[in-house]
Amino acid sequence: MKKRILLILLTVIMLVTAIPAYSAESPCFTYDITEQVLAPADSHERALIIAGVYGLELESYAYGIAVLRAAQPKRVVSATRTKAFERVMNSVSEITGTQPVPQLSLNRVYTAMGMTASSELPLQWHHDKIDSYSAWGESTGGGVTIAIIDTGIAANHPDFSGRVLATSYNSHNDTVGITHVADDHGHGTSVAGVAAGRNTGTVSGVAPNADIMVIKANIPDTEEFTSLSLLRGINYAVENGADIINLSLGREYFDENGQSTYEELEHQVVKDAVAKGVTIVAAVGNKKLSNVAYPAAYPEVIAVSSVNRQGEFDSGFSNYGIGVDVAAPGNLIYTTRRTGGYGNSSGTSIATSSVSGTAALIKSLNPKATPEQIAQTIYSTADKNFDGINKSIYFGYGIVNAGKAVELTLANLPTYKVGHVLGKERIGVGDAMEILKHLGRMDSVIQRGNSAWYAALIVSTEKPGVSDAMEIFKKLARMDNVLDRI
Protein backbone atom coordinates (compact mmCIF):
# COMPACT_ATOMS: atom_id res chain seq x y z
CA MET A 1 0.00 0.00 0.00
CA LYS A 2 2.82 2.40 0.87
CA LYS A 3 4.42 1.88 -2.55
CA ARG A 4 1.10 2.65 -4.25
CA ILE A 5 0.61 5.85 -2.26
CA LEU A 6 4.20 6.90 -3.00
CA LEU A 7 3.63 6.35 -6.74
CA ILE A 8 0.56 8.56 -6.68
CA LEU A 9 2.31 11.33 -4.76
CA LEU A 10 5.30 11.32 -7.15
CA THR A 11 2.90 11.56 -10.05
CA VAL A 12 1.21 14.56 -8.46
CA ILE A 13 4.54 16.31 -7.84
CA MET A 14 5.60 15.89 -11.48
CA LEU A 15 2.30 17.13 -12.83
CA VAL A 16 1.89 20.04 -10.45
CA THR A 17 5.08 21.64 -11.78
CA ALA A 18 3.18 22.15 -15.02
CA ILE A 19 0.44 24.25 -13.41
CA PRO A 20 0.79 27.96 -14.15
CA ALA A 21 0.71 30.40 -11.28
CA TYR A 22 -2.79 31.43 -10.20
CA SER A 23 -3.76 34.88 -11.39
CA ALA A 24 -6.14 37.22 -9.69
CA GLU A 25 -8.73 36.26 -12.28
CA SER A 26 -8.40 32.51 -11.73
CA PRO A 27 -11.75 30.97 -10.75
CA CYS A 28 -10.45 29.43 -7.52
CA PHE A 29 -10.15 30.23 -3.86
CA THR A 30 -7.34 29.63 -1.40
CA TYR A 31 -7.26 29.70 2.35
CA ASP A 32 -4.80 29.12 5.14
CA ILE A 33 -5.13 25.73 6.77
CA THR A 34 -4.63 26.19 10.49
CA GLU A 35 -7.46 23.90 11.56
CA GLN A 36 -9.22 20.81 10.27
CA VAL A 37 -10.55 20.42 6.74
CA LEU A 38 -12.65 17.52 5.46
CA ALA A 39 -12.66 15.32 2.37
CA PRO A 40 -14.79 12.34 1.29
CA ALA A 41 -12.98 8.99 1.12
CA ASP A 42 -14.16 5.42 0.83
CA SER A 43 -11.21 3.90 2.73
CA HIS A 44 -8.27 4.76 4.98
CA GLU A 45 -5.91 4.19 2.06
CA ARG A 46 -7.85 6.61 -0.08
CA ALA A 47 -7.78 9.18 2.73
CA LEU A 48 -3.97 8.94 2.89
CA ILE A 49 -3.74 9.57 -0.86
CA ILE A 50 -5.94 12.66 -0.64
CA ALA A 51 -3.89 14.01 2.26
CA GLY A 52 -0.68 13.49 0.30
CA VAL A 53 -2.00 15.23 -2.79
CA TYR A 54 -2.80 18.34 -0.77
CA GLY A 55 0.38 18.11 1.31
CA LEU A 56 -1.60 17.68 4.52
CA GLU A 57 -1.59 15.16 7.35
CA LEU A 58 -4.39 12.65 7.81
CA GLU A 59 -5.70 13.17 11.32
CA SER A 60 -8.48 10.59 11.27
CA TYR A 61 -10.84 8.65 9.03
CA ALA A 62 -14.26 7.12 9.79
CA TYR A 63 -17.55 6.57 7.96
CA GLY A 64 -16.55 8.11 4.66
CA ILE A 65 -15.05 11.34 6.01
CA ALA A 66 -11.31 12.10 6.24
CA VAL A 67 -10.02 14.81 8.57
CA LEU A 68 -6.93 16.59 7.27
CA ARG A 69 -4.66 19.08 8.99
CA ALA A 70 -1.47 20.96 8.11
CA ALA A 71 1.60 20.44 10.31
CA GLN A 72 2.30 24.16 9.82
CA PRO A 73 -0.05 26.89 8.55
CA LYS A 74 -0.46 26.15 4.86
CA ARG A 75 -2.26 27.75 1.94
CA VAL A 76 -4.09 25.28 -0.29
CA VAL A 77 -6.61 25.34 -3.11
CA SER A 78 -10.21 25.10 -2.00
CA ALA A 79 -13.70 25.31 -3.47
CA THR A 80 -13.76 25.90 -7.23
CA ARG A 81 -10.42 24.95 -8.78
CA THR A 82 -8.64 26.21 -11.88
CA LYS A 83 -8.85 24.26 -15.11
CA ALA A 84 -5.12 23.55 -14.84
CA PHE A 85 -5.60 22.04 -11.40
CA GLU A 86 -8.49 19.95 -12.68
CA ARG A 87 -6.30 18.65 -15.54
CA VAL A 88 -3.65 17.59 -13.04
CA MET A 89 -6.17 15.79 -10.86
CA ASN A 90 -7.65 14.01 -13.87
CA SER A 91 -4.17 12.99 -15.03
CA VAL A 92 -3.41 11.55 -11.60
CA SER A 93 -6.62 9.56 -11.79
CA GLU A 94 -5.79 8.18 -15.26
CA ILE A 95 -2.15 7.32 -14.53
CA THR A 96 -2.74 5.70 -11.15
CA GLY A 97 -6.13 4.16 -11.84
CA THR A 98 -7.68 5.89 -8.83
CA GLN A 99 -10.70 8.11 -8.39
CA PRO A 100 -10.32 11.87 -8.96
CA VAL A 101 -9.07 13.76 -5.92
CA PRO A 102 -12.00 15.52 -4.23
CA GLN A 103 -12.26 19.12 -3.15
CA LEU A 104 -11.78 20.02 0.49
CA SER A 105 -14.53 21.31 2.77
CA LEU A 106 -14.36 23.50 5.83
CA ASN A 107 -15.26 21.95 9.17
CA ARG A 108 -18.06 24.43 9.85
CA VAL A 109 -20.08 24.96 13.01
CA TYR A 110 -23.84 24.36 13.36
CA THR A 111 -26.25 25.31 16.14
CA ALA A 112 -29.20 23.44 17.61
CA MET A 113 -32.43 25.09 16.46
CA GLY A 114 -34.34 25.06 19.73
CA MET A 115 -35.26 27.23 22.70
CA THR A 116 -36.89 26.33 26.01
CA ALA A 117 -39.65 28.04 27.93
CA SER A 118 -41.84 27.53 31.00
CA SER A 119 -44.20 24.57 31.36
CA GLU A 120 -47.40 26.39 32.28
CA LEU A 121 -49.50 26.02 29.13
CA PRO A 122 -51.84 23.12 28.21
CA LEU A 123 -50.12 19.93 27.14
CA GLN A 124 -49.31 18.86 23.59
CA TRP A 125 -51.72 21.02 21.60
CA HIS A 126 -49.77 20.14 18.46
CA HIS A 127 -51.35 16.69 18.16
CA ASP A 128 -54.73 18.32 17.52
CA LYS A 129 -53.13 20.69 15.03
CA ILE A 130 -51.54 17.94 12.91
CA ASP A 131 -54.29 15.36 13.60
CA SER A 132 -52.02 12.75 15.19
CA TYR A 133 -55.00 11.00 16.74
CA SER A 134 -56.49 10.04 13.38
CA ALA A 135 -53.07 8.91 12.18
CA TRP A 136 -52.54 6.66 15.21
CA GLY A 137 -55.61 4.65 14.28
CA GLU A 138 -53.56 3.33 11.37
CA SER A 139 -49.88 3.79 12.22
CA THR A 140 -47.62 4.66 15.14
CA GLY A 141 -44.33 4.15 13.32
CA GLY A 142 -43.65 0.52 14.21
CA GLY A 143 -40.73 -1.05 12.33
CA VAL A 144 -39.22 2.33 11.36
CA THR A 145 -35.93 3.74 12.66
CA ILE A 146 -35.59 7.48 13.22
CA ALA A 147 -32.01 8.71 13.60
CA ILE A 148 -31.89 11.81 15.81
CA ILE A 149 -28.61 13.63 15.10
CA ASP A 150 -28.37 15.98 18.04
CA THR A 151 -26.94 16.39 21.56
CA GLY A 152 -27.78 12.85 22.68
CA ILE A 153 -30.64 11.46 24.75
CA ALA A 154 -31.63 10.68 28.32
CA ALA A 155 -31.94 6.96 27.60
CA ASN A 156 -33.37 6.16 31.06
CA HIS A 157 -36.28 8.60 30.69
CA PRO A 158 -39.59 6.68 30.90
CA ASP A 159 -40.40 7.70 27.33
CA PHE A 160 -37.20 6.15 25.99
CA SER A 161 -36.27 3.33 28.36
CA GLY A 162 -35.61 0.19 26.32
CA ARG A 163 -36.27 1.98 23.03
CA VAL A 164 -32.88 3.46 22.16
CA LEU A 165 -31.00 1.22 19.74
CA ALA A 166 -27.72 -0.34 20.85
CA THR A 167 -26.24 0.85 17.54
CA SER A 168 -26.54 4.49 18.65
CA TYR A 169 -23.36 6.40 17.87
CA ASN A 170 -21.28 9.29 19.14
CA SER A 171 -19.97 10.89 15.96
CA HIS A 172 -17.95 13.48 17.85
CA ASN A 173 -15.61 10.90 19.36
CA ASP A 174 -16.41 7.92 17.07
CA THR A 175 -17.80 5.50 19.68
CA VAL A 176 -20.79 3.17 19.50
CA GLY A 177 -23.30 2.27 22.21
CA ILE A 178 -26.02 3.75 24.41
CA THR A 179 -23.55 4.73 27.12
CA HIS A 180 -21.79 7.03 24.64
CA VAL A 181 -24.85 9.08 23.68
CA ALA A 182 -25.93 10.56 27.02
CA ASP A 183 -27.42 14.01 26.56
CA ASP A 184 -25.14 16.64 28.10
CA HIS A 185 -27.24 19.59 26.93
CA GLY A 186 -30.93 18.66 26.77
CA HIS A 187 -31.80 19.65 23.22
CA GLY A 188 -31.62 16.12 21.82
CA THR A 189 -33.91 14.67 24.49
CA SER A 190 -36.57 17.30 23.80
CA VAL A 191 -36.37 16.73 20.05
CA ALA A 192 -36.58 12.94 20.41
CA GLY A 193 -39.65 13.25 22.63
CA VAL A 194 -41.60 15.15 19.98
CA ALA A 195 -40.59 12.79 17.20
CA ALA A 196 -40.87 9.41 18.91
CA GLY A 197 -41.46 9.59 22.66
CA ARG A 198 -43.40 6.65 24.05
CA ASN A 199 -47.08 7.30 24.70
CA THR A 200 -46.98 7.21 28.51
CA GLY A 201 -50.22 9.08 29.00
CA THR A 202 -48.34 12.26 29.84
CA VAL A 203 -46.88 12.96 26.41
CA SER A 204 -46.48 11.12 23.14
CA GLY A 205 -44.24 11.51 20.18
CA VAL A 206 -45.79 11.67 16.72
CA ALA A 207 -44.37 8.18 16.03
CA PRO A 208 -44.39 6.59 19.51
CA ASN A 209 -43.53 3.08 18.30
CA ALA A 210 -40.61 3.99 16.05
CA ASP A 211 -37.13 2.79 16.98
CA ILE A 212 -34.73 5.56 18.02
CA MET A 213 -31.16 5.64 16.78
CA VAL A 214 -29.34 8.40 18.63
CA ILE A 215 -26.41 10.08 16.91
CA LYS A 216 -24.73 12.31 19.49
CA ALA A 217 -22.86 14.87 17.40
CA ASN A 218 -22.45 17.97 19.54
CA ILE A 219 -19.28 19.49 20.89
CA PRO A 220 -19.47 18.28 24.53
CA ASP A 221 -21.68 20.35 26.83
CA THR A 222 -22.73 22.72 24.05
CA GLU A 223 -25.46 22.99 21.42
CA GLU A 224 -22.90 23.34 18.64
CA PHE A 225 -21.86 20.76 16.06
CA THR A 226 -19.08 20.48 13.50
CA SER A 227 -19.35 19.44 9.86
CA LEU A 228 -17.23 16.41 10.71
CA SER A 229 -19.59 15.06 13.36
CA LEU A 230 -22.65 15.84 11.24
CA LEU A 231 -21.40 14.15 8.06
CA ARG A 232 -20.04 11.10 9.85
CA GLY A 233 -23.32 10.90 11.71
CA ILE A 234 -25.36 10.93 8.51
CA ASN A 235 -23.15 8.29 6.88
CA TYR A 236 -23.30 6.12 10.00
CA ALA A 237 -27.09 6.36 10.21
CA VAL A 238 -27.44 5.34 6.56
CA GLU A 239 -25.05 2.39 6.94
CA ASN A 240 -26.84 1.16 10.06
CA GLY A 241 -30.43 1.08 8.90
CA ALA A 242 -31.98 4.47 9.59
CA ASP A 243 -35.15 5.22 7.62
CA ILE A 244 -35.57 8.85 8.70
CA ILE A 245 -32.87 11.34 9.77
CA ASN A 246 -33.92 14.28 11.93
CA LEU A 247 -31.62 17.33 11.77
CA SER A 248 -32.84 19.91 14.27
CA LEU A 249 -29.69 21.94 13.69
CA GLY A 250 -28.14 24.16 11.05
CA ARG A 251 -25.84 26.98 10.07
CA GLU A 252 -26.71 30.26 8.40
CA TYR A 253 -27.07 30.38 4.63
CA PHE A 254 -24.57 33.27 4.39
CA ASP A 255 -21.45 33.85 6.45
CA GLU A 256 -20.46 37.16 8.05
CA ASN A 257 -19.02 38.33 4.73
CA GLY A 258 -22.22 37.65 2.82
CA GLN A 259 -20.78 34.57 1.11
CA SER A 260 -22.78 31.37 0.71
CA THR A 261 -21.85 28.61 3.17
CA TYR A 262 -22.75 25.91 0.64
CA GLU A 263 -20.46 22.87 0.93
CA GLU A 264 -20.16 20.38 -1.92
CA LEU A 265 -19.11 17.55 0.39
CA GLU A 266 -22.06 18.07 2.68
CA HIS A 267 -24.48 18.20 -0.24
CA GLN A 268 -23.04 14.99 -1.68
CA VAL A 269 -23.44 13.18 1.64
CA VAL A 270 -27.08 14.32 1.76
CA LYS A 271 -27.71 13.24 -1.84
CA ASP A 272 -26.11 9.84 -1.22
CA ALA A 273 -28.26 9.26 1.85
CA VAL A 274 -31.48 10.11 0.02
CA ALA A 275 -30.44 7.96 -2.95
CA LYS A 276 -30.14 5.04 -0.54
CA GLY A 277 -33.72 5.52 0.62
CA VAL A 278 -33.28 7.66 3.73
CA THR A 279 -35.60 10.64 4.25
CA ILE A 280 -33.91 13.71 5.76
CA VAL A 281 -35.88 16.39 7.61
CA ALA A 282 -34.18 19.59 8.83
CA ALA A 283 -34.93 22.88 10.57
CA VAL A 284 -34.92 26.13 8.59
CA GLY A 285 -33.40 28.14 11.47
CA ASN A 286 -34.33 30.43 14.34
CA LYS A 287 -32.81 33.77 13.32
CA LYS A 288 -35.86 35.37 11.64
CA LEU A 289 -33.83 35.47 8.41
CA SER A 290 -35.28 35.47 4.90
CA ASN A 291 -33.31 32.38 3.87
CA VAL A 292 -33.24 28.76 4.94
CA ALA A 293 -30.31 27.43 6.94
CA TYR A 294 -28.10 24.60 5.71
CA PRO A 295 -28.54 21.64 5.50
CA ALA A 296 -32.29 22.33 5.23
CA ALA A 297 -31.54 24.46 2.15
CA TYR A 298 -30.52 21.45 0.05
CA PRO A 299 -33.39 20.47 -2.28
CA GLU A 300 -33.25 16.80 -1.22
CA VAL A 301 -34.10 17.76 2.39
CA ILE A 302 -37.57 18.47 3.81
CA ALA A 303 -37.14 22.00 5.23
CA VAL A 304 -39.44 22.85 8.15
CA SER A 305 -40.57 26.24 9.50
CA SER A 306 -42.58 26.83 12.68
CA VAL A 307 -46.17 27.84 13.43
CA ASN A 308 -47.91 28.68 16.71
CA ARG A 309 -51.09 27.30 18.23
CA GLN A 310 -53.26 29.54 16.05
CA GLY A 311 -51.56 28.22 12.93
CA GLU A 312 -49.73 31.50 12.40
CA PHE A 313 -46.15 31.70 11.20
CA ASP A 314 -43.76 32.03 14.15
CA SER A 315 -42.32 35.37 13.12
CA GLY A 316 -40.66 35.74 16.51
CA PHE A 317 -37.91 33.30 15.57
CA SER A 318 -38.50 31.13 12.50
CA ASN A 319 -36.54 31.68 9.30
CA TYR A 320 -38.49 31.82 6.05
CA GLY A 321 -37.87 31.92 2.30
CA ILE A 322 -38.35 30.04 -0.95
CA GLY A 323 -36.57 27.01 0.53
CA VAL A 324 -39.29 26.28 3.11
CA ASP A 325 -41.12 23.05 2.24
CA VAL A 326 -43.60 22.61 5.08
CA ALA A 327 -44.51 24.10 8.45
CA ALA A 328 -45.26 22.41 11.77
CA PRO A 329 -46.06 23.37 15.37
CA GLY A 330 -42.96 24.65 17.12
CA ASN A 331 -44.15 27.02 19.81
CA LEU A 332 -44.34 25.84 23.44
CA ILE A 333 -44.60 22.12 22.76
CA TYR A 334 -44.69 19.91 25.87
CA THR A 335 -41.97 17.29 25.60
CA THR A 336 -39.32 15.27 27.41
CA ARG A 337 -36.48 16.68 29.52
CA ARG A 338 -33.10 15.09 30.15
CA THR A 339 -33.74 15.38 33.89
CA GLY A 340 -36.49 12.76 33.54
CA GLY A 341 -39.50 15.08 33.51
CA TYR A 342 -41.29 17.22 30.95
CA GLY A 343 -41.50 20.85 29.89
CA ASN A 344 -42.28 23.15 26.99
CA SER A 345 -39.83 23.72 24.15
CA SER A 346 -39.98 26.06 21.16
CA GLY A 347 -38.08 26.41 17.90
CA THR A 348 -37.86 25.05 14.39
CA SER A 349 -36.06 22.09 15.98
CA ILE A 350 -39.33 21.05 17.59
CA ALA A 351 -41.33 21.67 14.42
CA THR A 352 -38.90 19.49 12.49
CA SER A 353 -39.43 16.61 14.92
CA SER A 354 -43.17 16.47 14.20
CA VAL A 355 -42.47 16.18 10.47
CA SER A 356 -39.90 13.43 11.05
CA GLY A 357 -42.50 11.58 13.11
CA THR A 358 -45.05 11.97 10.32
CA ALA A 359 -42.53 10.60 7.82
CA ALA A 360 -42.11 7.57 10.09
CA LEU A 361 -45.88 6.96 10.16
CA ILE A 362 -45.90 6.90 6.36
CA LYS A 363 -42.86 4.64 6.12
CA SER A 364 -44.36 2.20 8.63
CA LEU A 365 -47.47 1.73 6.49
CA ASN A 366 -45.51 1.54 3.24
CA PRO A 367 -41.94 0.31 3.85
CA LYS A 368 -41.27 0.63 0.12
CA ALA A 369 -41.98 4.36 0.06
CA THR A 370 -39.05 6.40 -1.26
CA PRO A 371 -37.91 9.69 0.28
CA GLU A 372 -39.45 11.54 -2.65
CA GLN A 373 -42.79 9.73 -2.19
CA ILE A 374 -42.78 10.45 1.54
CA ALA A 375 -42.03 14.12 0.92
CA GLN A 376 -44.73 14.45 -1.72
CA THR A 377 -47.26 12.77 0.56
CA ILE A 378 -46.48 15.28 3.30
CA TYR A 379 -46.63 18.23 0.89
CA SER A 380 -49.82 17.24 -0.87
CA THR A 381 -51.74 16.64 2.36
CA ALA A 382 -50.51 19.71 4.26
CA ASP A 383 -53.16 22.18 5.42
CA LYS A 384 -52.86 25.32 3.30
CA ASN A 385 -53.71 28.45 5.24
CA PHE A 386 -52.89 30.75 2.33
CA ASP A 387 -54.63 31.46 -0.99
CA GLY A 388 -53.65 32.09 -4.58
CA ILE A 389 -50.24 30.38 -4.59
CA ASN A 390 -48.99 26.81 -4.54
CA LYS A 391 -46.18 27.40 -2.07
CA SER A 392 -45.61 30.04 0.59
CA ILE A 393 -42.26 31.44 1.74
CA TYR A 394 -43.53 31.05 5.32
CA PHE A 395 -45.42 27.75 5.28
CA GLY A 396 -44.03 25.96 2.24
CA TYR A 397 -46.83 23.71 1.00
CA GLY A 398 -48.72 24.18 4.27
CA ILE A 399 -48.90 22.88 7.84
CA VAL A 400 -48.17 19.17 8.12
CA ASN A 401 -51.25 16.98 8.67
CA ALA A 402 -50.28 13.51 9.87
CA GLY A 403 -53.86 12.21 9.69
CA LYS A 404 -54.28 13.14 6.03
CA ALA A 405 -50.77 11.90 5.18
CA VAL A 406 -51.55 8.48 6.64
CA GLU A 407 -54.94 8.40 4.91
CA LEU A 408 -53.33 9.11 1.53
CA THR A 409 -50.65 6.50 2.15
CA LEU A 410 -53.28 3.85 2.81
CA ALA A 411 -55.23 4.86 -0.28
CA ASN A 412 -52.15 4.53 -2.47
CA LEU A 413 -50.96 1.16 -1.20
CA PRO A 414 -50.97 -1.56 -3.86
CA THR A 415 -53.78 -4.11 -3.63
CA TYR A 416 -52.95 -7.79 -3.15
CA LYS A 417 -55.05 -10.91 -3.16
CA VAL A 418 -54.45 -13.51 -0.48
CA GLY A 419 -53.98 -16.19 -3.11
CA HIS A 420 -50.99 -14.34 -4.58
CA VAL A 421 -48.95 -15.16 -1.49
CA LEU A 422 -49.30 -18.93 -1.95
CA GLY A 423 -49.63 -18.95 -5.72
CA LYS A 424 -53.25 -20.14 -5.59
CA GLU A 425 -56.39 -18.75 -7.16
CA ARG A 426 -58.61 -19.98 -4.34
CA ILE A 427 -57.63 -20.46 -0.72
CA GLY A 428 -59.15 -22.20 2.26
CA VAL A 429 -58.89 -22.02 6.04
CA GLY A 430 -55.66 -24.03 6.14
CA ASP A 431 -54.07 -21.61 3.67
CA ALA A 432 -54.82 -18.70 5.96
CA MET A 433 -52.60 -20.17 8.68
CA GLU A 434 -49.88 -20.77 6.09
CA ILE A 435 -50.00 -17.10 5.21
CA LEU A 436 -49.59 -16.21 8.86
CA LYS A 437 -46.52 -18.44 9.00
CA HIS A 438 -45.01 -16.45 6.14
CA LEU A 439 -44.95 -13.41 8.38
CA GLY A 440 -42.03 -13.16 10.77
CA ARG A 441 -44.07 -11.76 13.67
CA MET A 442 -47.74 -12.25 14.50
CA ASP A 443 -48.04 -8.63 15.53
CA SER A 444 -46.78 -7.45 12.14
CA VAL A 445 -49.96 -8.96 10.69
CA ILE A 446 -52.27 -7.30 13.13
CA GLN A 447 -50.37 -4.15 14.01
CA ARG A 448 -51.57 -1.21 11.98
CA GLY A 449 -50.23 1.48 14.20
CA ASN A 450 -51.59 0.70 17.65
CA SER A 451 -49.02 -0.60 20.09
CA ALA A 452 -49.97 -4.31 20.00
CA TRP A 453 -53.00 -5.58 18.15
CA TYR A 454 -52.19 -9.25 18.56
CA ALA A 455 -54.29 -11.97 16.99
CA ALA A 456 -55.68 -12.98 20.37
CA LEU A 457 -57.05 -9.48 20.93
CA ILE A 458 -58.66 -9.32 17.49
CA VAL A 459 -60.71 -12.49 17.94
CA SER A 460 -61.00 -12.34 21.74
CA THR A 461 -59.27 -15.71 22.01
CA GLU A 462 -56.32 -16.39 24.27
CA LYS A 463 -54.80 -18.93 21.84
CA PRO A 464 -55.94 -18.35 18.25
CA GLY A 465 -56.33 -21.47 16.13
CA VAL A 466 -56.76 -22.25 12.43
CA SER A 467 -60.34 -21.06 12.24
CA ASP A 468 -59.36 -17.84 14.00
CA ALA A 469 -56.83 -17.07 11.28
CA MET A 470 -59.54 -16.47 8.69
CA GLU A 471 -61.42 -14.31 11.18
CA ILE A 472 -58.29 -12.24 11.63
CA PHE A 473 -58.17 -11.55 7.92
CA LYS A 474 -61.81 -10.54 7.87
CA LYS A 475 -61.23 -8.07 10.69
CA LEU A 476 -58.45 -6.27 8.86
CA ALA A 477 -59.68 -3.21 6.98
CA ARG A 478 -57.34 -3.68 4.01
CA MET A 479 -55.79 -6.98 2.94
CA ASP A 480 -52.84 -5.20 1.34
CA ASN A 481 -51.68 -3.84 4.71
CA VAL A 482 -51.10 -7.42 5.81
CA LEU A 483 -49.58 -8.83 2.68
CA ASP A 484 -47.30 -5.90 1.84
CA ARG A 485 -45.11 -6.98 4.76
CA ILE A 486 -44.53 -10.53 3.48
FENKA-V230461 format. One line per field, one symbol per residue. psi: psi as a letter, one per 40 degrees, with the letter a starting at -180 (. if undefined). burial: + if it has 9 or more other ideal C-beta (glycine too) atoms within 8 Angstrom, else -. A space follows every 50 residues. Layout:
psi: ???
burial: ???
//
This chain:
psi: ddddddddddddddddeehiihidehgiiiihheaiiiiiieiddddddd dddefiihdihhfehhhiihdihhhihibhiidddddddddddddefiii hiiiiigihiihfiiiaifeiihfdddddefddddeedheeheihhhhha eaigdeideeheehieeihhedefiiideefhhedddddddddddfiige ediiidgeeiihhhhheihhfifiiidddddddddddddfeidhhhgfii iidiaeeeiiehhddddddddddddeehhhhiieifefifihiiedehde ihhhiiiadeeihgeedhiiieehdiiihehghhaiieeeaiiiiiiedd dddddddddddddddgeehidddddddddeeihhfiieidhiedebeahh gddddddddddeiihiiddddefidhiaddddddddddhdhdddddhfdi dggiddddefhdgiadddddddddehdhddddeee.
burial: ---++-+++-++--+---+--------+----+--++++++---++++++ ++++-+-+--+--+++++++---+-+-+--++-+++-++++++--+---- ++++++++-+++++-++---+--++++-++++++++-+++++-+++++++ +++++-+-++--+++--+++++-----+-++++-++++++++++++++++ --+++++++++++++++++---++++++++++++++++-+-+++++++++ +++-------+-+-++++++++++---+++++++++--+-++++++++-- ++++++++--+-++--+++++-++++++++++++++++---+++++++++ ++++++++++++++++--+-+-+++-+++-+++--+-----+-+++++++ ++++++++++--+--+-++-++----+-+-++++++--+--+++++++++ --+++++++-+--+---++++++--+--+++++++-
//
